[in-house]
Amino acid sequence: MNSSQATDNLIDITMPALGADMRDGTLIEWQIKPGDRVEKGDTIAVVETSKGAIEMEVYHSGTISELLITPDTKLPVGSVLARMTTTDAPVSSIPKPTAPMPSAPTPAPAASATSADSHDTIESAAELNPDIGSNTERRFISPAAHMQAQATGIDIGQLQGSGPQGAILLRDLPSRTEQHVEKPFPTETAQPASSMRQAISEAMARSKQTIPHYYLTMDIDLTNAQHWLAEQNQSRDPEQRLLLPALLISVIARLLPRYPALNGTFINGQLTPSDTVNIGNTISLRQGGLVVPAILNANTLTVDETMAVLRDLTERSRRGRLRSSEISEATITVTSIGERGADSITGVIYPPQVAIIGLGRVRNAAVVSEGQLAIGEIMTVTLAADHRVSDGLTGARFLHALAKQLQQPEAL
């Protein structure tokens, strides 16, 4: 969720943190302009991240007052992108810059500057920053650049400005990664990793280092579930047929409210169980890598509705048009290895979530039913959970409940 900070009647719209692996993002386009009325949940911009292009939603209702950043600008998470007033806030309450525009003509804004009516208003650093005294050379800095420099502790006295009269613009500020990340020692055999792969590896390494995982597996007989799906699909057109993942996700979502220690987030040493079940579903991309958009409020959806959401998420994931809420609000993840994969998959918890469920491929195996040996369709389901908030007994109860419910899919 993109964080926003309210001051009186003014709200800052910031670069959203779309997961624990996100450090920065690039604003691709605005879909609103100053003066537009927006409602909570509206898409207002497109942001490029390691996960692809994400449609950024607004988390308040109100009126857009100004856009501070122009497209093609890369900024750290938390950087202010725009401002808006809340529904009951008068526009006149927005503070205005008091410093005058420089007398020199201002060139057309470059890719990393903002529109002429906001970010290119240049302010004197001597007036804004008390650390720069009157005896120093007079420097100019844009309001957005000054705000970002203060937030990240950047010494603007060491920067070279590229704006009019040498003004410091946002593009002149070093990124957070340039400031703090040490570069790896180069080797002749090192292969460059994609930004998506690097983000995934960093998040998973941090998860394994900081989260005490425990693991449980169970072989679940899906014979009844497969028969039920065949009956449901008998009279449907191919594009309307139900697939097994939709049924599995529906059952998991219905059960999770009974197991709050598996559905929530662990932040600052405390578990916050979620009131909703937002299931992150792993989707492999054709060009490599994967994304994990969430099926929001999955416990309220029918199997048909879940199937429709899965189709929609898959299509938009591969076009790179997911929404920020779908990327950032998952409360648990389900990862599937697919029909051509391995018998089982053991997932790594994606922080700050506290559990991940792995679904292996469906395979034929011997099962005992009512004292008789038969051939059934079996799937190995794996649960990886956070030992700080639950234990094996909780996880085992959940897996047994899942196996039992899948014997009666018609009860959904």
C-alpha beads as a LAMMPS data file, in Angstrom:
LAMMPS data file: protein, C-alpha beads

412 atoms
411 bonds

1 atom types
1 bond types

-500.0 500.0 xlo xhi
-500.0 500.0 ylo yhi
-500.0 500.0 zlo zhi

Masses

1 110.0

Atoms # bond

1 1 1 0.000 0.000 0.000
2 1 1 1.334 3.413 -0.809
3 1 1 1.968 5.254 2.431
4 1 1 0.591 8.720 2.805
5 1 1 1.093 11.296 5.478
6 1 1 -1.613 13.806 6.338
7 1 1 -0.747 17.279 7.564
8 1 1 -3.845 19.311 8.404
9 1 1 -5.925 19.060 5.214
10 1 1 -3.081 18.088 2.902
11 1 1 -2.130 14.521 2.016
12 1 1 1.126 13.464 0.375
13 1 1 0.867 10.714 -2.235
14 1 1 4.103 8.746 -2.096
15 1 1 5.943 6.065 -4.053
16 1 1 4.251 2.891 -2.781
17 1 1 6.106 0.028 -1.126
18 1 1 4.777 -2.882 -3.157
19 1 1 6.316 -5.650 -1.113
20 1 1 9.323 -6.276 1.102
21 1 1 11.621 -6.539 -1.919
22 1 1 10.878 -3.090 -3.350
23 1 1 13.450 -0.310 -2.915
24 1 1 12.424 2.164 -5.593
25 1 1 10.150 2.610 -8.575
26 1 1 9.857 4.622 -11.765
27 1 1 6.806 6.766 -12.445
28 1 1 5.682 5.826 -15.954
29 1 1 2.571 7.930 -16.391
30 1 1 -0.021 9.972 -14.539
31 1 1 -3.669 9.141 -15.118
32 1 1 -4.948 12.230 -13.333
33 1 1 -4.218 15.947 -13.361
34 1 1 -4.440 18.749 -10.796
35 1 1 -8.050 19.533 -9.964
36 1 1 -9.319 16.003 -10.627
37 1 1 -11.656 14.482 -8.085
38 1 1 -10.611 10.929 -7.072
39 1 1 -12.211 8.251 -4.941
40 1 1 -10.427 5.741 -2.755
41 1 1 -9.255 2.849 -4.944
42 1 1 -9.053 4.860 -8.192
43 1 1 -5.992 4.301 -10.365
44 1 1 -3.971 7.507 -10.534
45 1 1 -0.608 6.480 -12.019
46 1 1 1.473 3.655 -13.471
47 1 1 4.702 2.774 -11.649
48 1 1 7.432 0.520 -13.052
49 1 1 8.978 -1.865 -10.501
50 1 1 10.949 -5.098 -10.648
51 1 1 7.535 -6.802 -10.850
52 1 1 6.590 -4.892 -13.999
53 1 1 4.250 -1.969 -14.563
54 1 1 1.850 -1.573 -11.632
55 1 1 -1.270 0.581 -11.620
56 1 1 -0.989 2.749 -8.521
57 1 1 -4.193 3.316 -6.560
58 1 1 -5.090 6.211 -4.282
59 1 1 -5.976 5.406 -0.687
60 1 1 -8.017 8.507 0.091
61 1 1 -10.919 10.344 -1.510
62 1 1 -10.377 13.972 -2.392
63 1 1 -9.013 16.369 -4.990
64 1 1 -5.590 16.267 -6.628
65 1 1 -3.880 19.572 -5.850
66 1 1 -0.504 19.169 -7.585
67 1 1 1.755 16.683 -9.333
68 1 1 5.367 16.962 -8.209
69 1 1 7.035 14.401 -10.476
70 1 1 6.978 13.891 -14.225
71 1 1 7.086 10.475 -15.931
72 1 1 10.338 8.538 -16.353
73 1 1 11.532 9.547 -12.879
74 1 1 13.021 6.843 -10.643
75 1 1 12.570 7.475 -6.919
76 1 1 13.001 5.579 -3.636
77 1 1 9.965 4.166 -1.863
78 1 1 8.315 6.884 0.221
79 1 1 9.224 9.769 -2.084
80 1 1 6.429 12.307 -2.465
81 1 1 4.896 12.117 -5.952
82 1 1 1.868 14.373 -5.628
83 1 1 -0.433 16.084 -3.165
84 1 1 -4.158 15.994 -2.645
85 1 1 -6.703 17.454 -0.278
86 1 1 -9.153 15.295 1.593
87 1 1 -12.848 15.446 0.806
88 1 1 -13.627 17.995 3.502
89 1 1 -10.438 20.040 3.017
90 1 1 -10.631 23.408 1.258
91 1 1 -8.144 23.779 -1.569
92 1 1 -7.112 27.142 -0.162
93 1 1 -5.573 25.372 2.837
94 1 1 -2.687 24.057 0.729
95 1 1 0.556 25.864 1.634
96 1 1 2.197 27.610 -1.303
97 1 1 5.927 28.120 -1.902
98 1 1 6.889 31.633 -0.898
99 1 1 10.184 32.016 -2.747
100 1 1 9.997 33.822 -6.096
101 1 1 10.798 32.275 -9.424
102 1 1 14.290 33.114 -10.725
103 1 1 14.406 35.841 -13.328
104 1 1 16.315 33.674 -15.777
105 1 1 14.134 31.884 -18.332
106 1 1 13.277 28.320 -17.358
107 1 1 13.914 25.653 -20.000
108 1 1 11.416 22.936 -20.802
109 1 1 11.337 20.358 -17.992
110 1 1 13.563 17.350 -18.431
111 1 1 12.462 13.767 -17.871
112 1 1 13.061 13.839 -14.149
113 1 1 11.612 17.287 -13.416
114 1 1 7.946 17.893 -12.818
115 1 1 5.421 20.137 -14.471
116 1 1 6.149 23.861 -14.643
117 1 1 3.379 24.756 -12.221
118 1 1 4.848 22.716 -9.345
119 1 1 8.292 21.162 -9.196
120 1 1 10.108 23.687 -11.397
121 1 1 9.327 26.465 -8.922
122 1 1 12.887 27.001 -7.662
123 1 1 13.508 27.966 -4.048
124 1 1 16.635 29.344 -2.398
125 1 1 18.525 26.750 -0.389
126 1 1 19.854 29.514 1.886
127 1 1 16.294 30.367 2.903
128 1 1 15.137 26.763 3.235
129 1 1 18.080 25.061 4.909
130 1 1 19.530 26.734 8.016
131 1 1 22.759 24.730 7.608
132 1 1 23.600 26.820 4.562
133 1 1 24.463 30.265 5.848
134 1 1 24.257 33.632 4.140
135 1 1 28.017 33.635 3.526
136 1 1 27.872 30.588 1.301
137 1 1 27.211 30.622 -2.389
138 1 1 23.506 31.104 -3.100
139 1 1 22.022 27.818 -4.295
140 1 1 18.612 27.021 -5.683
141 1 1 16.644 23.824 -5.150
142 1 1 13.156 22.728 -6.134
143 1 1 10.623 22.113 -3.333
144 1 1 10.357 18.377 -4.078
145 1 1 14.141 17.942 -4.214
146 1 1 14.563 19.852 -0.955
147 1 1 11.929 17.707 0.764
148 1 1 13.548 14.500 -0.500
149 1 1 17.042 15.652 0.519
150 1 1 15.844 16.394 4.053
151 1 1 14.039 13.041 4.304
152 1 1 17.096 11.036 3.237
153 1 1 19.798 13.109 4.913
154 1 1 21.511 14.180 1.699
155 1 1 23.958 17.104 1.921
156 1 1 22.876 19.325 -0.957
157 1 1 26.054 21.322 -0.621
158 1 1 27.874 18.405 -2.259
159 1 1 25.532 18.174 -5.251
160 1 1 25.776 19.637 -8.726
161 1 1 22.443 21.010 -9.951
162 1 1 21.240 20.544 -13.514
163 1 1 18.316 22.988 -13.423
164 1 1 18.140 26.680 -14.289
165 1 1 20.850 28.703 -12.512
166 1 1 22.339 25.426 -11.338
167 1 1 19.210 24.538 -9.371
168 1 1 19.120 21.089 -7.793
169 1 1 16.277 18.958 -9.115
170 1 1 15.105 15.502 -8.073
171 1 1 17.174 13.886 -10.800
172 1 1 20.330 15.322 -9.172
173 1 1 19.782 13.461 -5.887
174 1 1 21.515 10.086 -5.469
175 1 1 19.140 7.172 -5.093
176 1 1 18.918 5.312 -1.812
177 1 1 20.594 2.286 -3.342
178 1 1 23.479 4.395 -4.651
179 1 1 24.034 5.744 -1.142
180 1 1 23.913 2.592 0.935
181 1 1 24.259 -0.581 -1.129
182 1 1 27.742 -1.991 -1.452
183 1 1 28.569 -3.277 -4.895
184 1 1 29.588 -6.956 -5.080
185 1 1 33.183 -7.833 -5.867
186 1 1 33.325 -8.380 -9.630
187 1 1 34.378 -11.741 -11.002
188 1 1 34.957 -12.928 -14.517
189 1 1 32.258 -15.594 -14.176
190 1 1 29.589 -13.376 -12.603
191 1 1 26.359 -13.148 -14.587
192 1 1 24.124 -10.095 -14.304
193 1 1 20.770 -10.903 -12.700
194 1 1 17.537 -9.313 -13.812
195 1 1 16.068 -6.761 -11.426
196 1 1 13.119 -9.080 -10.811
197 1 1 15.343 -12.061 -10.033
198 1 1 17.523 -9.944 -7.767
199 1 1 14.503 -8.604 -5.882
200 1 1 13.121 -12.115 -5.414
201 1 1 16.446 -13.476 -4.176
202 1 1 16.939 -10.614 -1.714
203 1 1 13.463 -11.031 -0.233
204 1 1 13.795 -14.809 0.049
205 1 1 17.275 -14.592 1.595
206 1 1 15.983 -12.127 4.178
207 1 1 13.033 -14.430 4.878
208 1 1 15.201 -17.476 5.503
209 1 1 17.551 -15.477 7.725
210 1 1 14.903 -13.850 9.890
211 1 1 11.834 -16.125 9.914
212 1 1 11.982 -19.454 11.817
213 1 1 10.144 -21.657 9.322
214 1 1 8.515 -24.958 10.129
215 1 1 7.234 -27.299 7.430
216 1 1 4.359 -29.784 7.170
217 1 1 3.275 -31.905 4.216
218 1 1 0.197 -33.973 3.531
219 1 1 -0.899 -36.102 0.583
220 1 1 -4.519 -35.182 -0.165
221 1 1 -6.857 -37.339 -2.230
222 1 1 -8.440 -35.134 -4.898
223 1 1 -10.433 -37.866 -6.648
224 1 1 -13.807 -36.491 -5.497
225 1 1 -12.738 -32.936 -6.274
226 1 1 -11.697 -33.885 -9.800
227 1 1 -14.989 -35.700 -10.395
228 1 1 -16.919 -32.656 -9.166
229 1 1 -14.983 -30.374 -11.510
230 1 1 -15.677 -32.709 -14.453
231 1 1 -19.392 -32.594 -13.692
232 1 1 -19.366 -28.810 -13.404
233 1 1 -17.534 -28.415 -16.711
234 1 1 -19.599 -30.902 -18.666
235 1 1 -21.973 -28.339 -20.160
236 1 1 -19.632 -25.286 -20.122
237 1 1 -17.794 -23.666 -22.969
238 1 1 -13.998 -24.015 -22.693
239 1 1 -13.511 -20.391 -21.631
240 1 1 -15.997 -20.842 -18.772
241 1 1 -14.643 -24.089 -17.357
242 1 1 -13.400 -24.339 -13.795
243 1 1 -9.809 -25.375 -13.144
244 1 1 -8.479 -27.140 -10.085
245 1 1 -6.502 -24.119 -8.754
246 1 1 -9.743 -22.133 -8.434
247 1 1 -11.326 -24.861 -6.330
248 1 1 -8.236 -25.258 -4.138
249 1 1 -7.927 -21.514 -3.530
250 1 1 -11.634 -21.270 -2.709
251 1 1 -11.388 -24.029 -0.108
252 1 1 -8.213 -22.585 1.407
253 1 1 -9.784 -19.118 1.588
254 1 1 -12.926 -20.399 3.319
255 1 1 -10.847 -22.216 5.957
256 1 1 -8.291 -19.543 6.810
257 1 1 -10.549 -17.339 9.003
258 1 1 -10.526 -20.273 11.460
259 1 1 -6.711 -20.168 11.556
260 1 1 -5.751 -16.501 12.096
261 1 1 -2.150 -17.401 12.993
262 1 1 -1.629 -18.394 9.344
263 1 1 -3.313 -15.385 7.758
264 1 1 -1.798 -12.020 8.621
265 1 1 1.443 -10.076 8.940
266 1 1 4.298 -10.045 11.443
267 1 1 5.704 -6.528 11.883
268 1 1 7.792 -5.072 14.714
269 1 1 7.621 -8.295 16.691
270 1 1 3.846 -8.589 16.608
271 1 1 1.357 -10.661 14.621
272 1 1 -1.567 -8.769 13.129
273 1 1 -4.205 -11.277 11.968
274 1 1 -6.049 -10.083 8.888
275 1 1 -9.785 -9.500 8.842
276 1 1 -9.781 -10.444 5.161
277 1 1 -8.233 -13.311 3.209
278 1 1 -6.139 -11.956 0.343
279 1 1 -4.420 -14.926 -1.283
280 1 1 -1.252 -14.173 -3.223
281 1 1 -1.129 -16.485 -6.238
282 1 1 2.192 -17.082 -7.989
283 1 1 2.112 -16.493 -11.741
284 1 1 5.077 -17.348 -13.981
285 1 1 5.870 -14.795 -16.666
286 1 1 6.695 -15.822 -20.209
287 1 1 9.894 -13.768 -20.186
288 1 1 11.013 -15.386 -16.943
289 1 1 10.485 -14.582 -13.301
290 1 1 7.181 -14.457 -11.491
291 1 1 4.719 -12.130 -9.820
292 1 1 2.382 -12.819 -6.908
293 1 1 -0.811 -10.760 -7.236
294 1 1 -3.437 -11.188 -4.550
295 1 1 -6.970 -12.446 -4.959
296 1 1 -8.566 -9.863 -2.689
297 1 1 -11.325 -10.948 -0.283
298 1 1 -10.959 -14.503 -1.582
299 1 1 -13.049 -15.949 1.237
300 1 1 -16.115 -14.086 -0.070
301 1 1 -15.858 -15.427 -3.644
302 1 1 -17.547 -18.430 -5.202
303 1 1 -15.476 -20.940 -7.155
304 1 1 -16.696 -19.353 -10.411
305 1 1 -15.767 -15.885 -9.201
306 1 1 -12.332 -17.129 -8.103
307 1 1 -11.800 -18.662 -11.535
308 1 1 -12.692 -15.361 -13.212
309 1 1 -10.274 -13.454 -10.992
310 1 1 -7.493 -15.971 -11.714
311 1 1 -7.964 -15.570 -15.464
312 1 1 -7.997 -11.797 -15.163
313 1 1 -4.902 -11.655 -12.930
314 1 1 -2.960 -13.993 -15.196
315 1 1 -3.781 -11.956 -18.288
316 1 1 -2.942 -8.613 -16.658
317 1 1 0.211 -9.992 -15.016
318 1 1 1.600 -10.930 -18.397
319 1 1 0.650 -7.544 -19.825
320 1 1 2.182 -5.790 -16.826
321 1 1 -1.040 -4.055 -15.688
322 1 1 -1.554 -5.172 -12.110
323 1 1 -2.905 -2.830 -9.453
324 1 1 -0.894 -1.762 -6.420
325 1 1 -3.394 -3.298 -3.971
326 1 1 -3.057 -6.646 -5.736
327 1 1 0.705 -6.567 -5.265
328 1 1 0.926 -5.228 -1.720
329 1 1 -2.061 -6.584 0.235
330 1 1 -1.644 -10.377 0.184
331 1 1 -2.114 -11.960 3.627
332 1 1 -0.871 -15.447 2.636
333 1 1 0.611 -16.962 -0.527
334 1 1 -0.302 -20.094 -2.469
335 1 1 2.347 -21.349 -4.874
336 1 1 1.642 -24.079 -7.405
337 1 1 4.229 -26.118 -9.289
338 1 1 1.807 -26.964 -12.097
339 1 1 0.844 -30.182 -13.831
340 1 1 4.300 -30.709 -15.343
341 1 1 6.202 -29.910 -12.189
342 1 1 7.442 -31.888 -9.209
343 1 1 5.385 -33.889 -6.761
344 1 1 5.754 -31.215 -4.087
345 1 1 7.035 -27.699 -3.518
346 1 1 8.186 -26.191 -0.230
347 1 1 7.770 -22.420 -0.290
348 1 1 9.681 -19.646 1.457
349 1 1 7.483 -17.223 3.401
350 1 1 7.214 -13.795 1.806
351 1 1 7.578 -11.216 4.601
352 1 1 5.684 -9.783 6.357
353 1 1 3.321 -12.713 5.740
354 1 1 3.492 -15.660 8.123
355 1 1 2.680 -18.658 5.924
356 1 1 2.864 -20.035 2.394
357 1 1 1.076 -23.072 0.955
358 1 1 2.711 -25.167 -1.776
359 1 1 0.650 -27.250 -4.198
360 1 1 2.415 -30.086 -6.039
361 1 1 1.286 -31.721 -9.255
362 1 1 -1.669 -34.112 -9.327
363 1 1 -0.505 -37.703 -9.743
364 1 1 -2.028 -41.182 -9.662
365 1 1 -1.256 -43.167 -6.522
366 1 1 -2.634 -46.040 -4.493
367 1 1 -5.208 -45.015 -1.879
368 1 1 -7.186 -46.978 0.668
369 1 1 -10.897 -46.139 0.713
370 1 1 -13.298 -47.979 3.024
371 1 1 -10.834 -50.833 3.375
372 1 1 -10.366 -51.162 -0.376
373 1 1 -7.222 -50.409 -2.372
374 1 1 -7.832 -48.115 -5.324
375 1 1 -6.075 -45.699 -7.636
376 1 1 -6.693 -42.096 -6.669
377 1 1 -5.590 -38.637 -7.784
378 1 1 -3.210 -37.342 -5.156
379 1 1 -1.636 -33.948 -4.506
380 1 1 1.059 -33.226 -1.944
381 1 1 0.249 -29.988 -0.115
382 1 1 3.014 -28.309 1.886
383 1 1 2.621 -25.655 4.544
384 1 1 5.550 -23.453 5.572
385 1 1 4.673 -21.261 8.542
386 1 1 6.317 -18.828 10.953
387 1 1 7.183 -20.505 14.268
388 1 1 7.027 -17.129 16.051
389 1 1 3.255 -17.027 15.680
390 1 1 2.096 -20.643 15.266
391 1 1 3.253 -24.200 15.799
392 1 1 2.965 -27.549 14.092
393 1 1 -0.321 -28.442 15.763
394 1 1 -2.038 -25.389 14.251
395 1 1 -0.588 -26.151 10.832
396 1 1 -1.572 -29.826 11.026
397 1 1 -5.147 -28.951 11.949
398 1 1 -5.367 -26.646 8.973
399 1 1 -4.081 -29.320 6.551
400 1 1 -6.496 -31.942 7.939
401 1 1 -9.404 -29.501 7.578
402 1 1 -8.312 -28.794 3.991
403 1 1 -8.164 -32.493 3.143
404 1 1 -11.606 -33.091 4.677
405 1 1 -13.266 -30.198 2.853
406 1 1 -11.849 -31.309 -0.500
407 1 1 -13.696 -34.620 -0.124
408 1 1 -16.955 -32.618 -0.260
409 1 1 -16.466 -29.861 -2.853
410 1 1 -20.203 -29.730 -3.484
411 1 1 -20.612 -28.222 0.001
412 1 1 -18.896 -24.979 -1.057

Bonds

1 1 1 2
2 1 2 3
3 1 3 4
4 1 4 5
5 1 5 6
6 1 6 7
7 1 7 8
8 1 8 9
9 1 9 10
10 1 10 11
11 1 11 12
12 1 12 13
13 1 13 14
14 1 14 15
15 1 15 16
16 1 16 17
17 1 17 18
18 1 18 19
19 1 19 20
20 1 20 21
21 1 21 22
22 1 22 23
23 1 23 24
24 1 24 25
25 1 25 26
26 1 26 27
27 1 27 28
28 1 28 29
29 1 29 30
30 1 30 31
31 1 31 32
32 1 32 33
33 1 33 34
34 1 34 35
35 1 35 36
36 1 36 37
37 1 37 38
38 1 38 39
39 1 39 40
40 1 40 41
41 1 41 42
42 1 42 43
43 1 43 44
44 1 44 45
45 1 45 46
46 1 46 47
47 1 47 48
48 1 48 49
49 1 49 50
50 1 50 51
51 1 51 52
52 1 52 53
53 1 53 54
54 1 54 55
55 1 55 56
56 1 56 57
57 1 57 58
58 1 58 59
59 1 59 60
60 1 60 61
61 1 61 62
62 1 62 63
63 1 63 64
64 1 64 65
65 1 65 66
66 1 66 67
67 1 67 68
68 1 68 69
69 1 69 70
70 1 70 71
71 1 71 72
72 1 72 73
73 1 73 74
74 1 74 75
75 1 75 76
76 1 76 77
77 1 77 78
78 1 78 79
79 1 79 80
80 1 80 81
81 1 81 82
82 1 82 83
83 1 83 84
84 1 84 85
85 1 85 86
86 1 86 87
87 1 87 88
88 1 88 89
89 1 89 90
90 1 90 91
91 1 91 92
92 1 92 93
93 1 93 94
94 1 94 95
95 1 95 96
96 1 96 97
97 1 97 98
98 1 98 99
99 1 99 100
100 1 100 101
101 1 101 102
102 1 102 103
103 1 103 104
104 1 104 105
105 1 105 106
106 1 106 107
107 1 107 108
108 1 108 109
109 1 109 110
110 1 110 111
111 1 111 112
112 1 112 113
113 1 113 114
114 1 114 115
115 1 115 116
116 1 116 117
117 1 117 118
118 1 118 119
119 1 119 120
120 1 120 121
121 1 121 122
122 1 122 123
123 1 123 124
124 1 124 125
125 1 125 126
126 1 126 127
127 1 127 128
128 1 128 129
129 1 129 130
130 1 130 131
131 1 131 132
132 1 132 133
133 1 133 134
134 1 134 135
135 1 135 136
136 1 136 137
137 1 137 138
138 1 138 139
139 1 139 140
140 1 140 141
141 1 141 142
142 1 142 143
143 1 143 144
144 1 144 145
145 1 145 146
146 1 146 147
147 1 147 148
148 1 148 149
149 1 149 150
150 1 150 151
151 1 151 152
152 1 152 153
153 1 153 154
154 1 154 155
155 1 155 156
156 1 156 157
157 1 157 158
158 1 158 159
159 1 159 160
160 1 160 161
161 1 161 162
162 1 162 163
163 1 163 164
164 1 164 165
165 1 165 166
166 1 166 167
167 1 167 168
168 1 168 169
169 1 169 170
170 1 170 171
171 1 171 172
172 1 172 173
173 1 173 174
174 1 174 175
175 1 175 176
176 1 176 177
177 1 177 178
178 1 178 179
179 1 179 180
180 1 180 181
181 1 181 182
182 1 182 183
183 1 183 184
184 1 184 185
185 1 185 186
186 1 186 187
187 1 187 188
188 1 188 189
189 1 189 190
190 1 190 191
191 1 191 192
192 1 192 193
193 1 193 194
194 1 194 195
195 1 195 196
196 1 196 197
197 1 197 198
198 1 198 199
199 1 199 200
200 1 200 201
201 1 201 202
202 1 202 203
203 1 203 204
204 1 204 205
205 1 205 206
206 1 206 207
207 1 207 208
208 1 208 209
209 1 209 210
210 1 210 211
211 1 211 212
212 1 212 213
213 1 213 214
214 1 214 215
215 1 215 216
216 1 216 217
217 1 217 218
218 1 218 219
219 1 219 220
220 1 220 221
221 1 221 222
222 1 222 223
223 1 223 224
224 1 224 225
225 1 225 226
226 1 226 227
227 1 227 228
228 1 228 229
229 1 229 230
230 1 230 231
231 1 231 232
232 1 232 233
233 1 233 234
234 1 234 235
235 1 235 236
236 1 236 237
237 1 237 238
238 1 238 239
239 1 239 240
240 1 240 241
241 1 241 242
242 1 242 243
243 1 243 244
244 1 244 245
245 1 245 246
246 1 246 247
247 1 247 248
248 1 248 249
249 1 249 250
250 1 250 251
251 1 251 252
252 1 252 253
253 1 253 254
254 1 254 255
255 1 255 256
256 1 256 257
257 1 257 258
258 1 258 259
259 1 259 260
260 1 260 261
261 1 261 262
262 1 262 263
263 1 263 264
264 1 264 265
265 1 265 266
266 1 266 267
267 1 267 268
268 1 268 269
269 1 269 270
270 1 270 271
271 1 271 272
272 1 272 273
273 1 273 274
274 1 274 275
275 1 275 276
276 1 276 277
277 1 277 278
278 1 278 279
279 1 279 280
280 1 280 281
281 1 281 282
282 1 282 283
283 1 283 284
284 1 284 285
285 1 285 286
286 1 286 287
287 1 287 288
288 1 288 289
289 1 289 290
290 1 290 291
291 1 291 292
292 1 292 293
293 1 293 294
294 1 294 295
295 1 295 296
296 1 296 297
297 1 297 298
298 1 298 299
299 1 299 300
300 1 300 301
301 1 301 302
302 1 302 303
303 1 303 304
304 1 304 305
305 1 305 306
306 1 306 307
307 1 307 308
308 1 308 309
309 1 309 310
310 1 310 311
311 1 311 312
312 1 312 313
313 1 313 314
314 1 314 315
315 1 315 316
316 1 316 317
317 1 317 318
318 1 318 319
319 1 319 320
320 1 320 321
321 1 321 322
322 1 322 323
323 1 323 324
324 1 324 325
325 1 325 326
326 1 326 327
327 1 327 328
328 1 328 329
329 1 329 330
330 1 330 331
331 1 331 332
332 1 332 333
333 1 333 334
334 1 334 335
335 1 335 336
336 1 336 337
337 1 337 338
338 1 338 339
339 1 339 340
340 1 340 341
341 1 341 342
342 1 342 343
343 1 343 344
344 1 344 345
345 1 345 346
346 1 346 347
347 1 347 348
348 1 348 349
349 1 349 350
350 1 350 351
351 1 351 352
352 1 352 353
353 1 353 354
354 1 354 355
355 1 355 356
356 1 356 357
357 1 357 358
358 1 358 359
359 1 359 360
360 1 360 361
361 1 361 362
362 1 362 363
363 1 363 364
364 1 364 365
365 1 365 366
366 1 366 367
367 1 367 368
368 1 368 369
369 1 369 370
370 1 370 371
371 1 371 372
372 1 372 373
373 1 373 374
374 1 374 375
375 1 375 376
376 1 376 377
377 1 377 378
378 1 378 379
379 1 379 380
380 1 380 381
381 1 381 382
382 1 382 383
383 1 383 384
384 1 384 385
385 1 385 386
386 1 386 387
387 1 387 388
388 1 388 389
389 1 389 390
390 1 390 391
391 1 391 392
392 1 392 393
393 1 393 394
394 1 394 395
395 1 395 396
396 1 396 397
397 1 397 398
398 1 398 399
399 1 399 400
400 1 400 401
401 1 401 402
402 1 402 403
403 1 403 404
404 1 404 405
405 1 405 406
406 1 406 407
407 1 407 408
408 1 408 409
409 1 409 410
410 1 410 411
411 1 411 412
